[in-house]
């Protein structure tokens, strides 16, 4: 028996600088089928859209069904309503009418959102934040982004730019961030920043940094993953870097908790997945700093949907907007 249009699954796309994942997602957040391919952002937006459209065809053919709509989460500043990408630094995009381009290429309604906001929505509906109406999420990957749910509504802000938690200032006049500012949380705890701080530490203390250098194959090749690997092997310099990163994360999270008073704070992203021990380090620091009223009932949780949160959230948000039940 054919499904009614309202029961059709939605397509979700997680568009990053290097990889694109496209998936068909049902109403319970289950992936029915998925396709991953390289982004090739250097070829321009039209080529990226063409690749997504081809992946959509493959997903639908594999599942043998239609989709109600398509949602896409992109690492970018997105204009609310129009679905235009204002700026996507990692792909060197500016003023790209992504919604219109994808609707033309796929022939279906398209909803565009920030990739980390989509992941936060998925954790709220289907993951570690399920059943909670007030939560905050921070995803620590190459960069650091987040999402906020307050009183059961996704916080978007006046200009659709809410929850840029990575760009909260934690050190006045501090390290330069990719956003152009100084002292941002991301400039200390984002994956690129951990790598940068580690490389600087090894250059200043070459003897102490021998293990990091050997693991990476050179100082300039040291990454956040190298730091995690060396930490797990008991390397003292890596230990200091990890502990300082936990302190920076705790500082940023304390500010967010004081502002929003969430019931659950979810930590996820590649850096956390690579070294879950960060959560155990951050929590006691946070609880020693935050106001007592803000800590009552607070739970710190690890994200549970892994790298599938982006496609699940993008699809789910699109489905809700099409049905008129989203916020």
C-alpha positions as CSV (number, residue, x, y, z in Angstrom):
1,X,0.0,0.0,0.0
2,X,1.4,3.4,-0.9
3,X,2.2,5.9,1.8
4,X,0.2,9.1,2.0
5,X,2.3,12.2,1.3
6,X,2.3,13.2,4.9
7,X,3.9,9.9,5.8
8,X,6.7,10.1,3.3
9,X,10.2,10.1,4.7
10,X,12.4,13.2,4.3
11,X,15.9,13.5,2.8
12,X,18.7,14.9,5.0
13,X,22.0,16.3,3.7
14,X,25.0,17.1,5.8
15,X,27.3,19.4,3.7
16,X,30.8,19.9,4.9
17,X,34.0,21.3,3.4
18,X,35.3,17.8,2.4
19,X,32.4,15.4,2.5
20,X,28.6,15.3,1.8
21,X,26.3,12.8,3.3
22,X,22.8,12.3,2.0
23,X,20.3,10.1,3.7
24,X,16.6,9.1,3.6
25,X,15.2,9.4,7.1
26,X,11.9,8.2,8.4
27,X,9.7,9.9,11.0
28,X,11.4,8.1,13.9
29,X,14.9,9.4,12.9
30,X,16.0,6.0,11.4
31,X,18.3,6.1,8.4
32,X,16.7,4.1,5.6
33,X,19.6,4.5,3.2
34,X,22.5,6.9,2.8
35,X,25.2,7.9,0.3
36,X,28.5,9.8,1.1
37,X,30.8,11.5,-1.4
38,X,33.5,14.1,-1.5
39,X,32.3,17.8,-1.6
40,X,34.7,19.2,-4.3
41,X,33.9,22.7,-3.1
42,X,36.7,24.1,-5.3
43,X,34.5,23.4,-8.3
44,X,31.9,25.9,-7.1
45,X,28.3,25.7,-5.7
46,X,26.7,24.5,-8.9
47,X,28.9,21.4,-9.0
48,X,28.2,20.7,-5.3
49,X,24.5,20.9,-5.9
50,X,24.8,18.6,-8.9
51,X,26.5,16.0,-6.7
52,X,23.8,16.3,-4.0
53,X,21.1,15.8,-6.6
54,X,22.8,12.7,-7.9
55,X,23.0,11.3,-4.3
56,X,19.3,12.1,-3.8
57,X,18.5,10.0,-6.9
58,X,20.6,7.1,-5.6
59,X,19.0,7.2,-2.1
60,X,15.4,7.2,-3.5
61,X,16.2,4.5,-6.0
62,X,17.8,2.3,-3.4
63,X,14.8,2.8,-1.0
64,X,12.3,2.4,-3.8
65,X,10.2,5.3,-2.5
66,X,9.6,9.1,-2.8
67,X,10.5,11.8,-0.2
68,X,8.4,14.6,1.0
69,X,11.2,17.2,1.2
70,X,14.9,17.8,1.6
71,X,16.7,19.4,4.5
72,X,20.3,20.4,4.3
73,X,22.6,21.4,7.1
74,X,25.6,23.4,6.0
75,X,28.6,24.7,7.9
76,X,27.7,28.3,7.2
77,X,25.8,31.4,8.1
78,X,22.3,30.9,6.7
79,X,19.7,33.7,6.0
80,X,16.4,32.8,7.6
81,X,13.5,32.4,5.3
82,X,15.4,32.6,2.0
83,X,17.7,29.6,2.6
84,X,20.6,31.7,1.1
85,X,24.1,30.9,2.4
86,X,25.5,34.3,3.6
87,X,29.0,32.9,4.1
88,X,30.6,29.5,4.3
89,X,34.3,30.2,5.1
90,X,35.5,26.6,4.7
91,X,34.0,26.4,1.2
92,X,34.8,30.0,0.3
93,X,31.1,30.6,-0.5
94,X,29.4,34.0,-0.2
95,X,25.7,34.8,-1.1
96,X,24.8,31.5,-2.5
97,X,21.0,30.9,-3.1
98,X,21.3,27.3,-2.0
99,X,17.6,26.6,-1.4
100,X,16.6,27.8,-4.9
101,X,19.5,25.9,-6.5
102,X,18.6,22.6,-4.7
103,X,14.8,23.0,-5.4
104,X,15.6,23.4,-9.1
105,X,18.0,20.4,-9.1
106,X,15.8,18.0,-7.1
107,X,12.2,19.2,-7.8
108,X,11.2,19.1,-4.1
109,X,10.8,21.6,-1.3
110,X,14.1,22.4,0.4
111,X,14.9,23.7,3.9
112,X,18.4,25.1,4.7
113,X,19.9,25.4,8.2
114,X,23.2,25.5,9.9
115,X,24.8,22.0,10.2
116,X,25.4,22.1,14.0
117,X,21.9,23.4,14.6
118,X,20.6,20.4,12.7
119,X,22.7,18.1,14.8
120,X,21.5,19.7,18.0
121,X,17.8,19.3,16.9
122,X,18.5,15.6,16.2
123,X,20.0,15.1,19.7
124,X,16.9,16.8,21.2
125,X,14.4,14.8,19.3
126,X,16.1,11.4,19.0
127,X,19.3,11.4,21.1
128,X,20.7,12.4,24.4
129,X,18.3,15.3,24.9
130,X,15.1,13.4,24.1
131,X,12.2,14.4,26.4
132,X,13.9,17.6,27.6
133,X,12.6,21.1,26.9
134,X,15.7,23.1,28.0
135,X,19.0,22.0,26.7
136,X,22.3,23.3,25.3
137,X,24.6,21.5,22.9
138,X,28.2,22.2,22.0
139,X,29.8,20.2,19.2
140,X,33.6,20.3,19.2
141,X,35.0,19.3,15.8
142,X,37.4,21.2,13.6
143,X,35.4,24.2,14.7
144,X,33.1,24.6,17.6
145,X,29.3,25.2,17.2
146,X,26.2,24.6,19.1
147,X,22.4,24.6,19.4
148,X,20.0,25.8,22.1
149,X,16.5,24.5,22.9
150,X,14.5,26.6,25.4
151,X,11.0,25.8,26.6
152,X,10.7,23.2,23.8
153,X,11.7,25.6,21.0
154,X,14.8,25.7,18.9
155,X,16.5,29.1,19.5
156,X,17.1,30.9,16.1
157,X,17.5,34.6,17.0
158,X,16.4,37.7,15.1
159,X,18.8,37.1,12.2
160,X,18.9,33.3,12.4
161,X,22.3,33.5,14.0
162,X,21.7,32.3,17.5
163,X,23.8,29.8,19.4
164,X,27.2,30.6,17.9
165,X,28.7,29.2,21.1
166,X,32.2,28.8,19.7
167,X,32.4,32.6,19.4
168,X,31.7,33.4,23.0
169,X,34.7,35.4,24.2
170,X,36.5,33.6,27.1
171,X,39.8,35.6,27.0
172,X,39.6,39.3,26.3
173,X,42.1,40.2,23.5
174,X,43.2,36.5,23.3
175,X,44.1,34.2,20.5
176,X,43.0,35.1,17.0
177,X,39.9,33.1,15.8
178,X,38.9,32.2,12.2
179,X,36.0,34.6,12.6
180,X,38.4,37.5,12.8
181,X,37.9,38.1,16.5
182,X,40.1,37.4,19.4
183,X,39.6,35.2,22.5
184,X,36.8,33.0,21.2
185,X,36.1,29.7,22.8
186,X,36.8,28.0,19.4
187,X,40.2,29.7,19.2
188,X,41.2,27.6,22.3
189,X,39.1,24.4,22.2
190,X,38.2,23.9,18.5
191,X,40.1,21.1,16.8
192,X,42.1,23.5,14.6
193,X,43.0,25.5,17.7
194,X,44.1,22.4,19.7
195,X,46.4,21.5,16.8
196,X,47.8,25.1,16.6
197,X,48.4,25.2,20.4
198,X,50.1,21.8,20.3
199,X,52.4,22.8,17.4
200,X,53.4,26.0,19.3
201,X,54.1,24.0,22.5
202,X,56.2,21.5,20.6
203,X,58.2,24.2,18.9
204,X,58.9,25.8,22.3
205,X,59.7,22.5,24.0
206,X,61.0,20.1,21.4
207,X,62.3,17.5,23.8
208,X,58.9,17.3,25.6
209,X,57.2,17.2,22.2
210,X,59.1,14.3,20.7
211,X,56.2,11.8,21.0
212,X,53.7,14.2,19.5
213,X,56.1,14.9,16.6
214,X,56.8,11.2,16.0
215,X,53.2,10.2,16.1
216,X,52.2,13.0,13.6
217,X,55.3,12.6,11.4
218,X,56.3,16.3,11.8
219,X,55.4,19.3,13.9
220,X,53.2,20.9,11.3
221,X,51.2,17.6,11.0
222,X,50.2,17.5,14.6
223,X,46.4,17.5,15.0
224,X,43.8,17.3,17.8
225,X,43.7,13.6,17.1
226,X,47.5,13.4,17.6
227,X,47.1,15.1,20.9
228,X,44.4,12.6,22.0
229,X,46.5,9.7,20.9
230,X,49.6,10.9,22.8
231,X,47.4,11.7,25.9
232,X,46.1,8.1,25.9
233,X,49.7,6.9,25.7
234,X,50.6,8.9,28.8
235,X,52.5,11.7,27.2
236,X,53.0,14.6,29.7
237,X,52.9,17.5,27.2
238,X,49.7,16.1,25.6
239,X,48.3,15.7,29.1
240,X,48.9,19.4,29.8
241,X,47.3,20.4,26.5
242,X,44.2,18.2,27.1
243,X,43.7,19.5,30.6
244,X,44.0,23.2,29.5
245,X,41.5,22.5,26.7
246,X,39.1,21.1,29.3
247,X,39.5,24.2,31.3
248,X,38.7,26.4,28.3
249,X,35.6,24.3,27.5
250,X,34.5,24.5,31.1
251,X,34.8,28.3,31.1
252,X,32.7,28.6,27.9
253,X,30.1,26.1,29.1
254,X,29.8,27.9,32.5
255,X,28.8,31.1,30.7
256,X,26.2,29.3,28.6
257,X,24.8,27.6,31.7
258,X,24.5,30.9,33.5
259,X,22.7,32.5,30.5
260,X,20.3,29.7,29.7
261,X,19.9,27.4,32.8
262,X,19.5,24.2,30.7
263,X,18.5,20.9,32.2
264,X,20.9,19.0,30.0
265,X,24.2,20.1,28.4
266,X,25.2,17.8,25.5
267,X,28.8,17.6,24.3
268,X,29.6,16.0,21.0
269,X,31.7,16.3,17.8
270,X,34.8,14.7,16.5
271,X,37.1,15.9,19.3
272,X,34.8,14.6,22.0
273,X,34.2,11.3,20.2
274,X,38.0,10.9,19.8
275,X,38.6,11.6,23.5
276,X,35.4,11.1,25.6
277,X,37.5,11.7,28.7
278,X,37.0,15.4,28.1
279,X,33.5,15.1,29.6
280,X,34.8,13.7,32.8
281,X,37.4,16.5,33.0
282,X,35.0,19.3,32.2
283,X,32.1,18.4,34.5
284,X,33.9,18.9,37.9
285,X,35.5,22.1,36.7
286,X,32.1,23.4,35.6
287,X,30.4,22.4,38.8
288,X,33.1,24.1,40.9
289,X,32.5,27.4,39.0
290,X,28.8,27.7,38.1
291,X,26.2,29.2,40.4
292,X,24.4,26.8,42.6
293,X,21.0,27.6,41.2
294,X,22.2,27.0,37.6
295,X,23.5,23.5,38.6
296,X,20.4,22.2,40.2
297,X,19.1,19.3,38.2
298,X,21.8,19.8,35.5
299,X,23.0,16.8,33.6
300,X,26.1,16.7,31.4
301,X,25.7,14.2,28.6
302,X,27.7,12.9,25.6
303,X,26.0,13.2,22.2
304,X,24.5,9.8,21.3
305,X,23.9,10.0,17.5
306,X,27.5,10.4,16.4
307,X,28.2,11.6,12.9
308,X,24.6,10.8,11.8
309,X,23.1,13.6,13.8
310,X,23.5,16.2,11.0
311,X,21.5,14.3,8.4
312,X,18.9,13.1,10.9
313,X,18.4,16.7,12.1
314,X,18.3,18.3,8.6
315,X,15.7,15.8,7.4
316,X,13.6,16.1,10.6
317,X,13.6,19.9,10.6
318,X,12.6,20.0,6.9
319,X,9.8,17.5,7.6
320,X,8.5,19.6,10.5
321,X,8.6,22.9,8.6
322,X,6.8,21.3,5.7
323,X,4.1,20.0,8.0
324,X,3.8,23.3,9.7
325,X,4.7,21.9,13.1
326,X,8.2,23.4,13.5
327,X,9.1,26.6,15.2
